[in-house]
Amino acid sequence: MTQLAGSTMKKHKDNLLENLPATAKFYALEADGAISLGDAWMSQSSTKYHHRLPTAARAALALSELCVEKGHGKVFILLPHPATRRAKDGSTFPGQQAVKAVPELFYLPGHWSEADRTEWLSSTPLQRLHRLTSRYGWVNDEVPVLPFSIEVQEKQRAERPELSGFTQAIVTVYLSPQPYVGYTADMRAYCVREFTTLTGKQADRDLPYSTKFTCNWGAGWATFDAFRVTGGQGILDTLERWYRNPVPGKEECLTTVGVLRSRLRLAARDAQAARAARDAAASAVADEEEEDEVQTIHD
């Protein structure tokens, strides 16, 4: 089994995604109701460990194990296949915001035939991940889906709930590591927005950015009881119910894969534009400093 969330995973060939066997598991339900997600390293070569498997990919693999077991439901990854991701290229913080605003995952009801189950159980985690990555055309652009974001608290339970300030997903799955599922706006209603001021290379301007929502003091975890579900199956049951019968006023939680892909393309374009603007600004500053230096020498 792959090492679980919060553990120290060594950079070893046995922990590389491409080396994990078909028997590797990414879902584990602890005695206290907490969910642990399996983990793995991605590599660029046999000796260079690139990055750890993204949270969205780990969650998709874990929840899909339950879908196969039950024979119903599918969880797909919207973002590009993790194996194709590049190392950090200096993207600006606004650019990162644009990409992170797009939901990473989406749920789609569907029956698993015996042939589908057999294929899944005999495939490796790397092959399964390929199957769950929407960019390869496994899901038609016109099919309605339920997008959601995933947030995982890797270590010990925080003193009070904390939610990302980036996502624009209408639904959030939160592992504290106990599982919670809710409409994002409803969860944030119990929280206060926190800001972080970024300067230097991380930001185009020295402005405060909303990076997270933290539950009000005095409220704590008790206020999140309404969002608590039982295990991974509770997550899937909630997603299935909201897909079939959205809460009145929340019908907009459903969209299509085509719309999500368009949002992702626009986010990537915004990120590229932000990076270009930052590079241009840095170049202008460098030119100005060079001119000042030349002028000083001349004087």
N, C-alpha and C positions, 0 to 999 in steps of 0.2 A: 504493500500500500504506500502511496505517496505520503510524504510528511504533511502533517496537518497545519492549519493556520496558526500562526503565533509561534511555531517551532523554529529552531535554527536549522535551516536546510543547507547542507554542505554543497559546495560546487564540485560535484562528483558526477561521473558519467552515468551512474545509476539513477540520478535525479534529473536527467535530461528528458524532456518530453518525448523526443523521438526514440528513447530507449525504454520507455515504460511499457510493460506488457498489457495484454488485453484484460488481465485480472486486476489491474490497478483501479482503485476506487477513489473518487473525489468527494463523496458524501459520507459524513459520519454524524450520527446523532448521539450526543453525550447523555449521561444519566440525568443531568440537571436540565435537559431540554435545549442546551446550546448546540449549535451546528458548527462543525468544523469542515472547512473546505480543503481538499487536497491541493498540493502545490507542486510545481516543477520549474526547472530552469529551461530557458530557450538558449540556443547557442548559434554562433556564427561559424564556428569551426569546432574541431574535436578538442581544441585546447582553450578556446575563448568563450566564456559564458556571457551572453549578451544581457539578458534581463530575466526576471522571474515572470512566470505566466500571469497576465493581467487578471485582475479580480473578476471582470466580466466573463472571461473565458473559463475560469475555475468554477464560477457559479453556474454557467451554462452546462458544463460537464456534470456537475453535481446534481442539479435539478433534472437533467436528462436521464440520469441513472434511475431516478424515481419514476419518471414518465415511462420508461421502458418497463419497469417492474409492474406498473399499473396498467400499461398498455394504452395510455391515453395522454395527449398533450405533448407539445414540443416547445423548447426554448431555443431561440436563435440569437446569434451575436450579430449586431449591426456593423460594428467597426471592422476594419480590415483584419485578415487573419493575423494573429499575433506573431506567427513565424516570419511575416513579411515586414514587421515593424523595424524601423531603423533606430539607432541610438539617438539620444537627444541631440538636436541640431541647432540649439539656441533659439528655439521658438519663443516669441514674446509672450508675456503673461496674458495680454488681451487675446492673442491667438489661441492659447490654451483654453481660455474661457469659452471661446466660440465653439471649439470641438467638444469640450466637456459638457456643454449645454445640451447636446443631443443624447437621447437615451441610448445606453449601450446594448440593451437586450430587448427582445419582444417575445410575447407568448402567443401561441397559435394552437387552438384545439385540433386534435387529429388522432386518428386511430393508428396504433402500431400493429401491423400484420405480423404473423408469425415469422415470415421471411425477413421483415424489417428488424424484428427483435433478434433473430439469429445473426443477421449481419452486424448489428450493433455489438452484441456480446462477443463476437469473434474478431472485432476490429480493435486496433490499439487506440489509446487516447489521442494521438496525433491524427489518426484517420477520423476519429469521431469529431474532433475539433473542426476539421475540414468540412465535415458534413453539416456542422452547426453554424458555419459562417455564411451569412446571407449573400455575400458578394458573389458567391459561386453559382447563384441562380437556383438554389433549392426552393425558394419561395417566389411566386409570381408577384410582380410589382403591384398588381391590382387587388391582392388579397388583403382583407382587413386583419389587422393584428393589434395586440395590446402591448405598447412599448412600456418599459419600466427601467428605472435606474437601480443599481445595486450598491449598497454601502456595507462594508465589512469592517468591524472593529477587530483588528488582528490579535490584540493581546487581552489584557484584563478589562472587565467591564468598566466603562467610564463612570464618573460620579453622577452624571446626568446625560441624557441623550444629546448627541451632536449630529447635525445633518449638513451635507455639502451645500454650499451657497451657489454652486455652479449650475447644477442640473435644471433643465426645464421640463423634465419628465413629469407627467401628471401622477404617475404611480411610483412609489418608492418601496423597495424591499430592503430592510435594514436588519443586519445580523449584529447583535450587540456583545456577544455572539448568540444570544437568544433571538429567535426570529420575530420580526414585526413586518406587517404589510399595511400600507395606508395610502390614501391620496396625499400627495406631497404637500398641498396647501393645508390640509387638515393637520398634518404632522407639524408643519412650520407654525401653525397658529399657536402652539404651546411654547414657541421658541422666540428668542430675540436674535436679530441679525447682528453678526459681528463683522468688523471690517479690519483689513490689514493694509497698511500703507507700504507699497513696494517702491523701491527707488533703484537707480542705477540700471544695470543691464536687464533686470527682470521686467521693467515697465517702460512704456514710451513716455509716460508723464508721471510725476510724483503725486498720484491720487490714491485715495483709499478704495480698495476693492472688497466687495462682500465675498468672503471666503467660506463662511459657515453660519449655520443657525444653531444656537445652543439653548436647550430647554431652560425656562425660567427657574431661578432658585426658589425652593419651596415646592416646586411642582415635581421635578425629578421623574423617576421611572414610572411612578404610579399613574401619571397622566397618559402614559403610552400604553396602559393596559388594554385600551380599546383596540389597539392595533396588533396586539399579541396573537400569534397563531401557534399551532402545535407542529413543530418539525417542518421539514421540507414539504411534506404532503399538505400541510396547512397553507403554505405559500402557494402551491399549485392549485389547490381548491379555491383559494380566494381569487387568483388570476382567472381561473375558469369561470367563476361566478360573475365577475365583473365584465368579462368578455361577453357572456351570454346575456346578462341582465345588469347593465351599468346602473349605479346609484343615480336617481333622478338629479339632473343638473350636471352629471359627470359623463354624459354620453360622448363628449369630445375626447375621452381617453382612448377611443379607437381611431386608428388611422390606417394608412396602407404602407407597405414596404417602399413603394415608389416615392411617397412623400418623405419618409424618413431618409431615404438615400439622397433626395434633393437637399434636405436640410444638412446632411453630412457634407455634401459637395460645397454648399454655400459656406459652411463653417470652415472647411479646408481653404476655400478661397479667401475668407476673411483672415484666417491665420497667416496665409501667405502674404496678403497685403500688409498686415501688421508687421510681419518680419521684414518686408521690403522697406517699409517706412522707418523702422528702427535702424536698419542698415544704412539707409540714406542719411538719417540724422547723425549717426555715428561718423559717417564719412565726411559730412559737412563740418562737424566739430573738429575732426582730425585735420581737415584742410585749413580751417580757421586757426588752429593752434600752430600749424606749420607756417602759415603766413605771418603770425605774430612772432614766431621764432626768427624768421628771415628778416623781418623788420627790425627786431632787436639787434641782430648781428650788423645790419646795415647802419643803424644809428650809432 
